[in-house]
Amino acid sequence: MFDIVAFIPRAVVQGIPLMFGCVGETITEKSGNLNLGTPGIMYVGGICGVIGAFFYEHNATKMVAALAILIPILCCLAGSLLMGLIYCFLTVTLRANQNVTGLAMTTFGVGIGNFFGGSLIKLSGADVPSIALSRTHGFISATLPFAKNWGWVGKIFFSYGFLAYMAIVLAIVLAVLISKSKMGLNLRAVGESPATADAAGINVTKYKYFATCIGAMIAGLGGLYYVMDFASGVWSNDAFGDRGWLAIALVIFTIWRPGHSIWASILFGGLCILHMFIPTGTNLAVKELYKGIPYVVTIIVLIFTSLRNRREDQPPASLGLSYFREDR
Amino acid sequence: MNSAVKVPLVHITRRKNIVWYRAWIVRVVAVIMALILCGIVTMLLVGANPIDVYKTMVVGNFGTARKIWFMLQDLAILLIISLALAPAFRMRFWNLGGDGQALMGCLGATTIMILFRDSMPNWLLIICMLLAALFGGALWAFIPAFFKSKWNTNETLFTLMMNYVATQLVAYFVVFWENPKGSSKIGIINQRTQLGWLPTIGGNKYILIIIVAVLLTVGMFVYMRYSKHGYEISVVGESEPTARYVGIKVRKVIIRTLILSGAICGLAGFLLVSGTDHTMTTTLVGGRGFTGVMVAWLAKFNPFFMVITSFVLVFLGRGASEISTMFGLNDSFGAILTGIILFFIIGCEFFLNYELHFRHGKNKEVQ
């Protein structure tokens, strides 16, 4: 039988990295920047957290919970901020093509992740066989103590580390900020028509920089969550896989609304692991087809939004274009 | 009446035209700066002397005859995929689905190779494989083009997603045809009979692919520069309303160009399956669809410049993997170096398209 109590928590932990990536990419795209470097940024976020935690675990004699949590998070944020800044400098200041810059960022970021993941031990000269940060994992994935006693309620709602709840809170806060605050209105204006926003006195460059860098940092946290919580603090090269692209797919699926990303990313997480829960017998090949479902669903959503052509469901009008004030 | 007007420190204007040799000076300076930065990064991470590092890169590409052939084959396939993407980009259609289209080409070729190997002569088998590959690639490009032309569906995201659908389809068939059972791999197809394998020229399986790439480069140059289709593509790319005004059927041009684009990607897939690898895996194309985007864009869609840009990228990739084996590092080191160099080349485009005017002295009194 289909075990729903076992299925939902696994769908959620699959979905959380996607949620971070999706929320980060959404606010980036709201400013008109289509950051295809998100998969790379998520790798960088993950590996920077790993590097921070690695040095802390190997140098501290006694680990303090607050530091064990803060160091990886700060390293992760710093790394992804740097990636966001590179992207902004190239596309906003130097007005380079966003698609090409994004793809180069992904090459670079995935390279950074796999390089340091594979060589960190050799470079630092530590005497360990593999990067397994089980102690940091222990701190970061700590759940509420009473979750175990609450049966299926505890399992479905309270069995996750604090980063998972942070993702949900971030999604809600940003959804409100974007749709209700003046800042959000300005941001949307920048994404829809930077020339109009500029004429209205909004600092387009500033909004693009801030939205993209904050978006990058949020996406980076997705990488951190993946390594430290989902993968039990074990880094293995390419394990993160195509999740970054799936996060970009989710942005389309949620039609650029961070609030929707909460249920949508859990749904996508579920679709990703569906193949483990559907009995296929000896026919292993079909499993591969199930793994393609999230992408097919995204394509269908993309087609439907363009087909219905409702104005509120469209991508930001200037998505993918760089803005130069003197162009008419 | 005098009033103090604040003049910004830098004033940026769009450059009309840049003399070609100055453009190349800017690019070469950017690459040199990138190489210096790469040298510093390598020195810090690896502790090796940068001169040795670059020497290793050259050895990795040109060290032995075998390495040169490998490099040329890599170059040819990347070039073919980049050439495929160029006309679509010219039209401002962001085809990020080169990977998927080439994979569908692989799938088409493999399907015919496995299903019909006993029912037709070898030459007919190869032709059918080629046709199936062209069809697979063209189909994968046609779908997003159709929706783009009809409902203006965002093609960047559509083609991106199509890559993963293609990957999973290939993964399905890899398990479906696995050989031996349980290995989740197809293995070398028709190893004994060599049915469906492209003929070798003088015992070298790479020459034919290189010839195809050269012919395609020239062909694409002529197509884009001198044919009516090429002209229509550039008009649509410049301005769709203008194209419509002069009577070009924009929908037809988009779909036709994308079918061509996808079919050439499919051809690359065919060459991989039938020409060199004789097997199918999900990673056979290996992200060349994405690298091809950068190759085509950096070369400003000129097929002959694409030979140079794809050579730079292939050189870096192979050179860096030589460094990683030499110094016992992870082979992702190449991706880092490639990334750094790409950032510089992408960034330097700014200085080709825009001019900086610095303020002279303090804020001037303006009358």
Chai-1 contact restraints between the chains, C-beta under 6 A:
chainA,res_idxA,chainB,res_idxB,connection_type,confidence,min_distance_angstrom,max_distance_angstrom,comment,restraint_id
A,L90,B,I346,contact,1.0,0.0,6.0,A-B,restraint_1
A,L90,B,G347,contact,1.0,0.0,6.0,A-B,restraint_2
A,L94,B,G347,contact,1.0,0.0,6.0,A-B,restraint_3
A,L94,B,F350,contact,1.0,0.0,6.0,A-B,restraint_4
A,A96,B,I346,contact,1.0,0.0,6.0,A-B,restraint_5
A,A96,B,E349,contact,1.0,0.0,6.0,A-B,restraint_6
A,N99,B,W94,contact,1.0,0.0,6.0,A-B,restraint_7
A,V100,B,M294,contact,1.0,0.0,6.0,A-B,restraint_8
A,V100,B,W297,contact,1.0,0.0,6.0,A-B,restraint_9
A,V100,B,I346,contact,1.0,0.0,6.0,A-B,restraint_10
A,T101,B,I346,contact,1.0,0.0,6.0,A-B,restraint_11
A,L103,B,F290,contact,1.0,0.0,6.0,A-B,restraint_12
A,L103,B,V293,contact,1.0,0.0,6.0,A-B,restraint_13
A,A104,B,G339,contact,1.0,0.0,6.0,A-B,restraint_14
A,A104,B,L342,contact,1.0,0.0,6.0,A-B,restraint_15
A,T107,B,A335,contact,1.0,0.0,6.0,A-B,restraint_16
A,T107,B,T338,contact,1.0,0.0,6.0,A-B,restraint_17
A,T107,B,G339,contact,1.0,0.0,6.0,A-B,restraint_18
A,F108,B,G339,contact,1.0,0.0,6.0,A-B,restraint_19
A,G111,B,S332,contact,1.0,0.0,6.0,A-B,restraint_20
A,G111,B,A335,contact,1.0,0.0,6.0,A-B,restraint_21
A,G111,B,I336,contact,1.0,0.0,6.0,A-B,restraint_22
A,G111,B,G339,contact,1.0,0.0,6.0,A-B,restraint_23
A,I112,B,I336,contact,1.0,0.0,6.0,A-B,restraint_24
A,N114,B,S332,contact,1.0,0.0,6.0,A-B,restraint_25
A,F115,B,N330,contact,1.0,0.0,6.0,A-B,restraint_26
A,F115,B,S332,contact,1.0,0.0,6.0,A-B,restraint_27
A,F115,B,F333,contact,1.0,0.0,6.0,A-B,restraint_28
A,F115,B,I336,contact,1.0,0.0,6.0,A-B,restraint_29
A,G118,B,N330,contact,1.0,0.0,6.0,A-B,restraint_30
A,S119,B,L329,contact,1.0,0.0,6.0,A-B,restraint_31
A,S119,B,N330,contact,1.0,0.0,6.0,A-B,restraint_32
A,A249,B,M161,contact,1.0,0.0,6.0,A-B,restraint_33
A,I252,B,L157,contact,1.0,0.0,6.0,A-B,restraint_34
A,L284,B,V175,contact,1.0,0.0,6.0,A-B,restraint_35
A,A285,B,Y172,contact,1.0,0.0,6.0,A-B,restraint_36
A,A285,B,V175,contact,1.0,0.0,6.0,A-B,restraint_37
A,A285,B,F176,contact,1.0,0.0,6.0,A-B,restraint_38
A,E288,B,Q168,contact,1.0,0.0,6.0,A-B,restraint_39
A,E288,B,A171,contact,1.0,0.0,6.0,A-B,restraint_40
A,E288,B,Y172,contact,1.0,0.0,6.0,A-B,restraint_41
A,E288,B,V175,contact,1.0,0.0,6.0,A-B,restraint_42
A,L289,B,Y172,contact,1.0,0.0,6.0,A-B,restraint_43
A,K291,B,Q168,contact,1.0,0.0,6.0,A-B,restraint_44
A,G292,B,V165,contact,1.0,0.0,6.0,A-B,restraint_45
A,G292,B,Q168,contact,1.0,0.0,6.0,A-B,restraint_46
A,Y295,B,M161,contact,1.0,0.0,6.0,A-B,restraint_47
A,Y295,B,Y164,contact,1.0,0.0,6.0,A-B,restraint_48
A,Y295,B,V165,contact,1.0,0.0,6.0,A-B,restraint_49
A,V296,B,V165,contact,1.0,0.0,6.0,A-B,restraint_50
A,T298,B,M161,contact,1.0,0.0,6.0,A-B,restraint_51
A,I299,B,M161,contact,1.0,0.0,6.0,A-B,restraint_52
A,L302,B,T153,contact,1.0,0.0,6.0,A-B,restraint_53
A,L302,B,F158,contact,1.0,0.0,6.0,A-B,restraint_54
A,I303,B,F147,contact,1.0,0.0,6.0,A-B,restraint_55
A,I303,B,T153,contact,1.0,0.0,6.0,A-B,restraint_56
A,S306,B,W151,contact,1.0,0.0,6.0,A-B,restraint_57
A,S306,B,N152,contact,1.0,0.0,6.0,A-B,restraint_58
A,S306,B,T153,contact,1.0,0.0,6.0,A-B,restraint_59
A,L307,B,W151,contact,1.0,0.0,6.0,A-B,restraint_60
A,P315,B,N154,contact,1.0,0.0,6.0,A-B,restraint_61
